[in-house]
Amino acid sequence: MPGCDRSRSSTDVATTRRHFVASVLGVVAACAWPIAVRAQATTMRRIGFLGNSTAALEANLVAPFRTGLRELGYVEGRDIEIEYRWAGGDYKRFPQLVRELLAIPVEIIVTAGTPAAQAVQSVSRTIPLVMVAVGDPVGTHLVESLAHPGGNATGLTSIAPDLEGKRLELLTAVAPGLSRVAVLWNPDNAFHVGSERQVHAAAKVLHLDVTSTAIRSVADFDRAFAAIASSGAGAMTVLADRVFLHNRTRIVDFARTRKLPAVYPYRELVDAGGLMSFGPDYGEMHHRAANYVDRILRGAKPADLPIEQPKSFNLVVNLKAAREIGVSVPRGVMLRASEVLE
């Protein structure tokens, strides 16, 4: 019966079409499913960056850190997100800023200096901590040893043998006949306790008297400057501390007004008009910190990552500043300089 045959053919064709469409949709869904799974599996990794000062003042440290992450293949906004918190030079804010980062939550906290690292550990002993330019992590009980940190912290230390002595030697070179030197230090920085002793020990060898002047906060600067002015100090050395970095213009202006040769731990003070800086390459240390972050994100434990010591030191000399305070920079110092600002 031809009519009946035609009816069955139409039904068969419709069924075949439905099966074909279903098959195609099934293949599309099957192909799309792994993509959806991969999208869900790509989780944004969050890193906390605890800054001692402000974003503007620490831009030259943040930049090499971000560059280091990019070189390792991380793209901000795609693979990682950096959560910044800035203390504005006020160490008392650190614990609250750490708690804010933990509440986000972040997987790792990166910070510089001893006070910030101690603040992180005072809040959490489990969050991985990458320290940059920390002073004496063993002596300040942040880690068990440089080779085997043993806890939640690792990173890079700025400690080096006789660093304060080398800074005093630079001062005696540009100020012949120097007999008394002033030292600015922060008693709230646990690392400074040992560093201040190093200054006294080195001064004894160089036959110098020392005027130690403590500064904990901005409120102490006027008193400290008055004490230095009345002490008869002929030069000044400043220990590495973010309070001093944050207030660098104020410190440099005081030295210029008093015509005091001064040596600083950070080149930023030389950029601000200071005479000399001598210390580790802090930008490079922040760049290297990205490697620690990468290894921890890949599953390494801070306890097993040895702490690095400085690989290079920079001496920056500002000849314009030398002329302003009336000192001559000897040829020997010039030859040692990594950079000379005219």
ZAGU-233942 format. One record per residue: x, y, z of N, C-alpha, C in turn; residue number from 1; chain. Coordinates in steps of 0.2 Angstrom, whole numbers, plus 2048, in hexadecimal, padded with zeros to 3 digits. Atoms other than C-alpha are relative to their C-alpha. Example, Ala and Ser with C-alpha at 12.3 -4.5 7.8 and 13.67 -1.06 7.14 Angstrom:
! residues 2
804|7FA|800|83E|7EA|827|804|806|800|1|A
7FC|7FA|7FF|844|7FB|824|7FC|805|803|2|A
***
This chain:
! residues 342
804|7FA|800|800|800|800|804|806|800|1|A
7FC|7FB|800|809|80F|7FA|7FF|806|805|2|A
801|7FA|7FB|801|81C|805|803|7FE|807|3|A
7FD|802|7FA|806|812|814|807|800|800|4|A
7F8|800|801|818|810|80E|802|807|801|5|A
7FE|7FA|800|819|822|80C|800|803|807|6|A
800|7FE|7F9|813|825|81E|805|7FE|804|7|A
7FA|802|7FC|820|81A|825|806|803|7FF|8|A
7FA|7FD|802|82D|822|81B|801|807|803|9|A
800|7F9|7FD|829|833|822|801|800|807|10|A
7FE|801|7F9|829|82D|834|807|7FE|801|11|A
7FA|802|800|839|824|831|805|806|7FF|12|A
7FC|7FA|801|841|834|82A|800|805|806|13|A
800|7FB|7FA|83B|83F|839|804|7FD|805|14|A
7FD|803|7FB|841|832|845|808|801|7FF|15|A
7F9|7FF|801|852|832|83D|803|807|801|16|A
7FE|7FA|7FF|853|844|83D|801|802|807|17|A
800|7FF|7F9|84F|845|84F|806|7FD|803|18|A
7FA|804|7FD|85C|838|853|807|804|7FE|19|A
7FA|7FC|802|869|842|849|801|806|804|20|A
800|7FA|7FC|865|852|851|802|7FF|807|21|A
7FE|802|7F9|866|84A|862|807|7FE|801|22|A
7F9|802|800|877|842|85E|805|806|7FF|23|A
7FC|7FA|801|87E|853|858|800|804|807|24|A
800|7FD|7FA|878|85B|868|804|7FD|805|25|A
7FD|804|7FB|87F|84D|872|808|801|7FF|26|A
7F9|7FF|801|890|84F|86A|802|807|802|27|A
7FE|7F9|7FD|890|862|86D|800|801|807|28|A
800|7FF|7F8|88B|860|87F|806|7FC|803|29|A
7FA|803|7FD|899|853|881|806|803|7FF|30|A
7FA|7FC|801|8A6|85E|879|800|806|805|31|A
800|7FA|7FC|8A0|86D|884|801|7FE|807|32|A
7FF|801|7F9|8A0|864|894|807|800|803|33|A
7F9|800|7FD|8B3|862|896|802|808|801|34|A
7FF|7F9|800|8B4|875|892|7FD|803|806|35|A
803|7FD|7FA|8A8|879|8A0|804|7FE|806|36|A
7FD|802|7FA|8B1|86E|8AC|807|803|801|37|A
7F9|7FC|800|8C2|876|8A7|7FF|807|803|38|A
801|7F9|7FE|8BA|887|8AA|7FF|800|808|39|A
801|800|7F9|8B4|882|8BB|807|7FE|804|40|A
7FA|802|7FD|8C5|87A|8BF|805|806|801|41|A
7FB|7FB|800|8CF|88A|8BB|7FE|805|805|42|A
801|7FB|7FA|8CE|893|8CC|805|805|800|43|A
7FC|7FA|7FF|8D4|8A4|8CF|804|7FF|806|44|A
7FC|801|7FA|8E3|8A3|8DB|801|807|803|45|A
800|7F9|7FD|8E3|8B2|8E7|806|800|804|46|A
7FA|7FF|7FC|8F3|8B9|8EE|800|806|804|47|A
800|7F9|7FC|8F4|8C6|8FC|807|803|800|48|A
7FA|7FC|800|901|8D3|8FB|7FF|806|806|49|A
800|7FC|7FA|904|8DC|90C|805|805|800|50|A
7FB|7FA|801|90C|8ED|909|801|804|806|51|A
7FF|7FC|7FA|915|8F7|916|7FE|807|800|52|A
800|7F8|801|913|908|90E|7F9|801|7FD|53|A
806|7FF|804|907|90D|900|801|7FD|7F9|54|A
7FF|803|807|904|907|8EE|805|804|7FC|55|A
7FB|7FC|804|90D|916|8E7|807|800|802|56|A
7F9|800|7FE|91C|915|8F2|803|7F9|7FF|57|A
7FD|807|801|91E|902|8F0|7FF|7FE|7F9|58|A
801|802|807|91B|902|8DD|806|7FD|7FD|59|A
7FA|803|803|92D|8FE|8D9|801|7F9|803|60|A
7FF|807|7FD|92C|8EE|8E4|7FA|7FC|7FD|61|A
805|803|802|91B|8E9|8DE|801|7FE|7F9|62|A
7FF|801|807|91F|8EA|8CC|805|7FA|7FE|63|A
7FC|806|801|92E|8DD|8CC|7FC|7FA|802|64|A
803|806|7FD|923|8D1|8D6|7FB|7FE|7FA|65|A
805|802|805|915|8D2|8C9|803|7FE|7F9|66|A
7FC|802|806|922|8D1|8BB|802|7F8|801|67|A
7FD|807|7FF|929|8C1|8C3|7FA|7FB|7FF|68|A
806|805|801|917|8B9|8C3|7FE|7FF|7F9|69|A
802|800|807|914|8BE|8B1|805|7FB|7FC|70|A
7FB|805|803|925|8B5|8AC|7FF|7F9|802|71|A
801|807|7FE|91F|8A6|8B5|7F9|7FD|7FD|72|A
806|802|804|90F|8A6|8AA|7F9|802|803|73|A
807|7FE|7FD|902|8AD|8B6|7FE|807|7FD|74|A
803|7FA|803|8F6|8BA|8AF|7FB|802|805|75|A
804|7FD|7FB|8EE|8C6|8BB|7F9|800|7FD|76|A
807|7FF|803|8DB|8C5|8B9|7FE|7F9|7FD|77|A
801|806|803|8DC|8B4|8B1|802|7FA|805|78|A
7FD|806|7FC|8E7|8A8|8BC|800|803|808|79|A
7FF|7FE|7FA|8EA|8B3|8CB|7FD|807|801|80|A
803|7F9|7FE|8E3|8C2|8D5|804|802|806|81|A
7FC|7FE|7FA|8EE|8CC|8E1|7FC|805|804|82|A
803|7FC|7FB|8E6|8D4|8F0|805|804|804|83|A
7FC|7FB|7FD|8EF|8E3|8F6|7FD|803|807|84|A
802|7FC|7FA|8EF|8EA|908|806|804|802|85|A
7FB|7FB|7FE|8F9|8F9|90D|800|803|807|86|A
7FF|7FE|7F9|8FF|8FE|91E|801|807|801|87|A
7FF|7F8|800|903|910|91A|806|801|805|88|A
7FB|7FF|7FC|913|90E|925|7FE|7FF|808|89|A
802|801|7F9|909|90A|935|7FF|7F8|801|90|A
7FF|808|7FF|90E|8F8|93B|7FA|7FE|804|91|A
806|802|7FC|8FF|8F8|947|7FA|7FD|7FC|92|A
805|802|805|8F4|8F5|938|801|7F9|7FD|93|A
7FF|806|803|8FC|8E5|933|7FB|7FA|801|94|A
804|806|7FF|8F2|8D8|93C|7F9|801|7FD|95|A
807|800|803|8E1|8DF|936|801|7FF|7F9|96|A
800|801|808|8E7|8E0|924|801|7F8|7FF|97|A
7FF|807|801|8ED|8CE|926|7F9|7FC|800|98|A
806|803|7FF|8DC|8C9|92C|7FB|801|7FA|99|A
804|7FE|806|8D4|8D2|91D|802|7FB|7FB|100|A
7FD|804|806|8DF|8C8|911|7FD|7F8|801|101|A
802|807|7FF|8DA|8B7|91A|7F9|7FF|7FF|102|A
807|801|801|8C8|8BB|919|7FE|800|7F9|103|A
802|800|807|8C8|8BD|906|7FE|7F9|7FD|104|A
7F9|801|7FD|8D0|8B0|907|805|800|7FA|105|A
7FB|801|804|8E1|8B0|8FF|804|7FA|802|106|A
7FD|806|7FF|8EC|8A1|8FD|807|801|803|107|A
7F9|7FF|7FE|8FD|8A9|900|800|808|802|108|A
7FF|7F9|7FF|903|8BA|908|807|801|7FF|109|A
7F9|7FE|801|912|8C3|902|801|806|803|110|A
7FF|7F9|7FD|91A|8D1|90C|807|801|801|111|A
7F9|7FF|800|92A|8D9|90F|802|803|807|112|A
7FE|7FD|7F9|934|8DD|920|7FD|7FB|805|113|A
801|804|7FA|934|8D5|931|7F9|801|803|114|A
806|7FF|7FC|925|8DE|939|7FA|7FD|7FC|115|A
805|803|804|919|8D9|92B|7FF|7F8|800|116|A
800|807|800|91E|8C7|92B|7FE|7FD|807|117|A
802|802|7F9|91D|8C6|93E|7F8|801|801|118|A
807|7FF|7FF|90B|8CD|93D|7FC|7FB|7FC|119|A
803|805|804|906|8C0|930|800|7FA|805|120|A
800|806|7FC|90C|8B2|93C|7FC|801|807|121|A
804|7FF|7FA|903|8BA|94B|7F9|7FF|7FF|122|A
807|801|801|8F3|8B8|942|7FF|7F9|7FD|123|A
801|806|802|8F6|8A8|939|807|7FC|7FF|124|A
7FA|804|801|903|89A|939|7FF|7FB|7FB|125|A
801|804|805|8FC|891|92B|800|803|7F9|126|A
800|7FD|806|8FA|89D|91D|807|800|7FD|127|A
7F9|800|803|909|89B|911|802|808|800|128|A
7FD|7F9|800|914|8AB|913|806|800|7FC|129|A
7F9|7FF|804|921|8B1|906|802|807|803|130|A
7FD|7FA|7FD|92C|8BD|90F|805|803|7FB|131|A
7FB|7FD|804|936|8CA|905|804|805|804|132|A
7FC|7FB|7FD|945|8D3|90C|7FF|800|808|133|A
801|801|7F9|942|8CC|91E|807|801|803|134|A
7FA|800|7FD|950|8D0|92A|804|7FA|802|135|A
7FD|806|7FE|955|8C2|934|7FB|7FB|802|136|A
806|804|7FF|947|8B5|933|802|7FB|805|137|A
7FF|805|7FB|950|8A8|93E|801|804|807|138|A
7FF|7FC|7FA|955|8B5|94C|7FA|803|802|139|A
806|7FD|7FE|944|8BC|94C|7FA|7FB|800|140|A
804|806|7FF|93C|8AB|94D|7FA|7FF|7FB|141|A
804|800|806|933|8AC|93C|800|7F9|7FD|142|A
7FE|807|803|93B|89B|936|805|7FD|805|143|A
7FB|804|7FC|945|88D|93E|807|801|7FD|144|A
7F9|7FF|803|954|88F|931|7FF|803|7F9|145|A
801|7FD|807|957|897|920|800|7FA|7FC|146|A
800|806|804|95A|885|919|7F9|7FD|800|147|A
807|803|7FE|94A|87E|921|7FC|804|804|148|A
804|7FB|7FC|93E|88B|926|7FB|7FD|805|149|A
804|804|7FC|932|87E|92D|7F9|802|802|150|A
807|7FE|7FE|922|888|92F|7FC|802|7FA|151|A
804|7FE|805|917|892|924|803|806|7FC|152|A
7FC|7FB|804|924|89F|91E|806|7FE|7FD|153|A
7FA|800|804|931|8A0|911|801|806|7FC|154|A
7FF|7FA|804|939|8AD|905|807|802|800|155|A
7F9|7FD|801|948|8B8|904|801|805|806|156|A
7FD|7FC|7FB|952|8C0|912|805|805|7FD|157|A
7FB|7FB|802|95C|8D0|911|806|800|804|158|A
7FA|801|7FC|968|8CB|91E|806|7FF|7FD|159|A
7FA|801|803|97A|8CC|91A|805|802|805|160|A
7FB|7FF|7FB|98A|8CC|924|803|807|7FF|161|A
7FD|7FA|7FF|990|8DD|92A|7FD|805|7FB|162|A
803|7FB|805|984|8E7|91F|800|807|803|163|A
800|7F9|7FD|983|8F5|92C|807|803|800|164|A
7F9|7FE|800|996|8F5|92D|802|803|7F9|165|A
7FF|7FD|807|997|8F8|91A|7FD|807|7FF|166|A
803|7FA|801|98B|906|91B|804|806|804|167|A
7FC|7FB|7FC|995|90F|929|807|801|7FD|168|A
7FA|7FF|803|9A5|90C|91F|7FF|805|7FA|169|A
801|7FB|806|99D|916|910|7FF|807|803|170|A
800|7FA|7FD|999|924|91C|807|803|802|171|A
7F9|7FE|7FF|9AB|925|922|804|802|7FA|172|A
7FC|7FE|807|9B1|926|910|7FE|807|7FE|173|A
802|7F9|802|9A6|935|90C|800|805|805|174|A
7FF|7FB|7FA|9A8|93D|91D|806|7FF|804|175|A
7F9|801|7FC|9BB|93C|922|800|804|806|176|A
800|7FD|7F9|9BD|940|934|7FA|7FF|804|177|A
806|801|7FC|9AC|93A|939|801|7FD|806|178|A
7FF|803|7FA|9AB|936|94B|7F9|7FE|803|179|A
807|802|7FD|998|934|94F|7FB|7FF|7FA|180|A
806|802|805|98A|92C|945|7FA|7FF|803|181|A
806|802|7FD|978|92C|948|7FD|7FB|7FC|182|A
804|805|803|96D|91D|945|7F9|800|801|183|A
807|800|7FF|95B|91D|942|7FD|7F8|7FF|184|A
803|806|800|952|90D|947|7FA|7FF|803|185|A
807|801|7FE|941|906|94B|800|7FA|805|186|A
800|805|7FB|940|8FC|95C|7FA|7FB|7FF|187|A
806|804|801|92F|8F5|956|802|7FB|7FA|188|A
7FE|805|805|939|8EC|948|805|7FB|803|189|A
7FC|805|7FC|940|8DC|950|807|7FF|7FD|190|A
7F9|801|803|94E|8DB|943|805|806|802|191|A
7FC|7FB|7FF|954|8EC|948|804|7FF|807|192|A
7FD|801|7F9|959|8E6|95A|807|7FE|7FE|193|A
7FA|803|802|967|8DC|952|804|805|7FB|194|A
7FD|7FB|805|96B|8E9|944|803|806|804|195|A
7FD|7FA|7FD|96D|8F7|950|806|7FE|804|196|A
7FA|803|7FD|979|8EC|95A|806|800|7FB|197|A
7FB|800|805|983|8EA|94A|803|806|7FE|198|A
7FD|7FA|801|984|8FC|947|805|802|806|199|A
7FB|7FF|7FB|98C|8FE|958|806|7FD|800|200|A
7FA|804|800|998|8F0|956|804|803|7FA|201|A
7FC|7FD|805|99D|8F7|945|803|807|801|202|A
7FD|7FA|7FF|99F|908|94B|806|800|805|203|A
7FA|801|7FC|9AB|902|959|806|7FF|7FC|204|A
7FA|802|804|9B6|8FB|94C|803|806|7FC|205|A
7FE|7FA|804|9B6|90B|942|801|806|804|206|A
7FF|7FB|7FB|9B8|915|952|7FB|806|7FF|207|A
805|7FB|800|9A8|91E|951|7FB|800|806|208|A
806|800|7FB|99B|923|95E|7FA|800|7FC|209|A
807|801|803|989|91F|95B|7FB|804|804|210|A
806|7FE|7FC|979|929|95F|7FA|7FC|7FD|211|A
805|804|803|96B|91D|95D|7F9|804|802|212|A
806|7FC|800|95A|925|95A|7FA|7FC|7FE|213|A
806|804|801|94A|91B|95B|7FA|803|7FD|214|A
806|7FD|803|93B|91E|950|7FB|7FA|7FE|215|A
806|805|801|92B|914|951|7FB|802|7FB|216|A
806|7FD|805|91F|91F|947|802|807|7FE|217|A
7FF|7F9|802|91D|930|93F|801|805|806|218|A
7FF|7FB|7FA|91B|938|950|806|801|803|219|A
7F9|800|7FC|92D|934|955|805|804|7FC|220|A
7FA|7FD|804|936|93D|946|802|807|803|221|A
7FD|7F9|7FE|937|94F|94D|804|7FF|806|222|A
7FC|801|7FA|93D|949|95E|807|7FC|7FE|223|A
7FA|804|802|94A|93D|955|805|805|7FC|224|A
7FC|7FB|804|950|94B|949|803|805|805|225|A
7FE|7FB|7FB|952|957|958|806|7FD|804|226|A
7FA|803|7FD|95D|94A|961|806|7FF|7FC|227|A
7FA|800|805|968|947|952|803|806|7FF|228|A
7FD|7FA|801|96A|959|950|804|803|806|229|A
7FC|7FE|7FA|970|95C|962|805|7FB|802|230|A
7FB|805|7FE|97B|94C|962|807|802|7FD|231|A
7F9|7FF|803|989|953|957|802|7FB|7FB|232|A
7FF|805|805|987|944|94B|802|804|7F9|233|A
7FE|7FE|806|990|947|93B|7FE|7FD|7FA|234|A
803|804|805|987|93A|931|7FB|7FC|802|235|A
806|804|7FE|978|92F|931|7FF|7FA|7FC|236|A
802|806|803|974|91D|92D|7F9|7FE|802|237|A
807|801|7FF|962|917|92B|7FF|7F8|7FF|238|A
801|807|801|95D|905|92E|7FA|7FE|7FC|239|A
805|802|805|952|8FB|922|7F9|7FF|804|240|A
806|801|7FD|940|8FE|928|7FB|804|7FB|241|A
805|7FC|805|930|903|91E|7FD|806|803|242|A
802|7F9|7FD|92C|911|92A|804|805|7FD|243|A
7FC|7FB|803|93B|919|924|7FF|801|7F8|244|A
801|800|807|938|915|912|7F9|804|7FE|245|A
806|7FC|801|926|91C|914|801|808|801|246|A
7FF|7F9|7FE|92D|92C|91B|807|803|7FD|247|A
7FA|7FE|803|93C|92E|910|801|807|7FE|248|A
7FE|7F8|802|93A|940|90A|801|804|806|249|A
7FF|7FC|7FA|939|946|91C|807|7FE|803|250|A
7F9|802|7FD|949|93C|921|806|804|7FB|251|A
7FB|7FD|805|953|942|911|800|808|801|252|A
800|7F9|7FF|94D|954|914|804|802|806|253|A
7FC|7FE|7FA|954|954|925|807|7FF|7FF|254|A
7F9|801|801|965|94D|920|802|806|7FC|255|A
7FE|7FB|805|966|95A|912|800|807|804|256|A
800|7FA|7FC|961|968|91E|806|801|805|257|A
7FB|800|7FB|96E|963|92B|807|7FE|7FD|258|A
7FA|801|804|97B|95F|91D|803|7FA|803|259|A
7FD|806|7FD|97D|94D|924|801|7FB|7FB|260|A
800|806|804|984|940|919|7FD|7FA|803|261|A
804|806|7FE|979|931|91A|800|7FA|7FB|262|A
800|806|804|978|91F|914|7F9|7FD|802|263|A
807|803|7FF|967|917|912|800|7F9|7FD|264|A
801|807|802|961|905|90F|7FC|7FF|7FA|265|A
804|800|806|956|909|901|802|805|7FB|266|A
7FE|7FB|805|95A|912|8F0|7FA|805|7FF|267|A
805|7FB|801|949|91A|8F1|801|807|804|268|A
7FE|7FA|7FC|950|926|8FE|806|804|7FC|269|A
7FC|7FD|805|95E|92A|8F1|7FC|804|7FB|270|A
804|7FD|805|951|92D|8E4|7FD|807|803|271|A
803|7FB|7FC|949|939|8F1|805|806|801|272|A
7FB|7FB|7FF|959|943|8F2|806|7FE|805|273|A
7FB|802|7FB|964|939|8FE|806|7FF|7FD|274|A
7F9|801|802|976|936|8FD|802|7FA|7FD|275|A
7FE|806|802|979|924|8FC|7FB|7FA|803|276|A
804|806|7FD|970|913|8FE|804|7FA|7FE|277|A
7FC|806|801|978|902|900|7FC|7FA|803|278|A
804|805|7FE|96E|8F2|901|7FF|7FB|7FB|279|A
802|805|805|967|8E3|8F9|7FC|803|7FA|280|A
804|7FD|806|95E|8E5|8E8|7F9|7FD|802|281|A
807|802|7FE|94C|8E5|8EF|7FB|7FF|7FB|282|A
804|802|806|944|8E5|8DE|801|7F9|7FE|283|A
7FE|807|803|94D|8D5|8D9|7FD|7FB|805|284|A
803|805|7FB|947|8CD|8EA|7F9|800|7FF|285|A
807|801|801|935|8D1|8E6|7FF|7FC|7FA|286|A
800|804|806|938|8CA|8D5|800|7F9|801|287|A
7FF|807|7FF|93E|8BA|8DC|7FB|7FD|805|288|A
805|803|7FC|930|8B9|8E8|7FA|7FD|7FC|289|A
805|803|804|925|8B5|8DA|801|7F8|7FF|290|A
7FE|807|801|92E|8A4|8D8|7FE|7FC|806|291|A
802|803|7FA|92A|8A0|8EA|7F8|7FF|800|292|A
808|800|801|917|8A4|8E7|7FE|7FA|7FB|293|A
802|805|805|917|899|8D7|801|7F9|803|294|A
7FF|807|7FE|91F|88A|8E0|7FB|7FE|806|295|A
805|802|7FB|913|88B|8EF|7F9|7FF|7FC|296|A
806|801|803|904|88D|8E3|800|7F9|7FC|297|A
800|806|803|90A|87D|8DB|801|7FA|805|298|A
800|805|7FB|90A|874|8EB|806|7FF|805|299|A
7FA|800|7FB|91B|877|8F4|7FE|803|806|300|A
801|7FE|7FA|91B|87A|906|805|805|802|301|A
7FB|7FB|7FE|923|88A|90D|806|7FD|805|302|A
7FC|803|7FB|92B|87F|91B|806|7FD|7FC|303|A
7FB|804|804|935|876|90D|804|805|7FB|304|A
7FD|7FC|805|93B|885|903|805|805|803|305|A
7FB|7FC|7FD|94C|88C|908|7FF|808|7FF|306|A
800|7F9|801|94D|89F|90B|806|802|7FD|307|A
7FA|7FD|804|958|8A9|8FF|803|806|804|308|A
7FD|7FA|7FE|965|8B5|904|802|805|7FB|309|A
7FF|7FB|806|969|8C5|8FA|806|7FD|7FB|310|A
7FB|802|805|973|8C1|8EA|804|806|7FE|311|A
7FC|7FA|802|978|8D3|8E6|7FE|806|805|312|A
801|7FA|7FC|97A|8E4|8EF|801|806|7FB|313|A
7FF|7FA|804|978|8F5|8E7|802|806|804|314|A
7FE|7FA|7FD|981|905|8EC|7FE|806|7FB|315|A
803|7FA|804|978|915|8E5|803|806|803|316|A
7FD|7F9|7FE|981|926|8E6|7FC|805|7FD|317|A
803|7FA|803|979|937|8E3|804|805|801|318|A
7FB|7FB|800|986|943|8DE|7FD|807|801|319|A
803|7F9|7FF|979|952|8DE|7FF|801|808|320|A
801|7FF|7F8|975|94E|8F1|807|801|803|321|A
7F9|7FF|7FD|988|94D|8F4|802|808|800|322|A
7FF|7F9|801|98A|95F|8ED|7FC|804|805|323|A
805|7FC|7FC|97B|965|8F7|802|801|807|324|A
7FE|800|7F9|982|960|908|808|801|800|325|A
7F9|7FE|800|994|964|903|805|7FB|801|326|A
7FB|806|7FF|99D|953|903|802|7FE|7F9|327|A
7FD|803|806|9A8|94B|8F6|800|7F8|800|328|A
800|807|800|9A5|939|8F1|807|7FD|7FD|329|A
7FA|802|802|9B6|930|8F0|7FF|7FB|7FA|330|A
800|804|806|9BB|927|8E0|7FF|7F8|802|331|A
801|807|7FE|9BB|916|8EA|7F9|7FE|801|332|A
807|801|7FF|9A9|918|8EE|7FC|800|7F9|333|A
803|800|807|9A5|91D|8DC|801|7FA|7FC|334|A
7FE|806|804|9AD|90E|8D5|7FC|7FA|803|335|A
805|805|7FD|9A2|903|8E1|7F9|801|7FE|336|A
807|7FF|801|992|90B|8DC|7FD|7FC|7FA|337|A
804|804|806|985|901|8D2|7FD|806|7FC|338|A
803|7FA|804|97D|912|8CD|802|806|803|339|A
7FE|7F9|7FE|982|924|8CE|7FA|805|7FD|340|A
805|7FB|803|974|932|8CD|804|806|800|341|A
7FD|7FA|801|97A|942|8C7|7FC|806|802|342|A
***
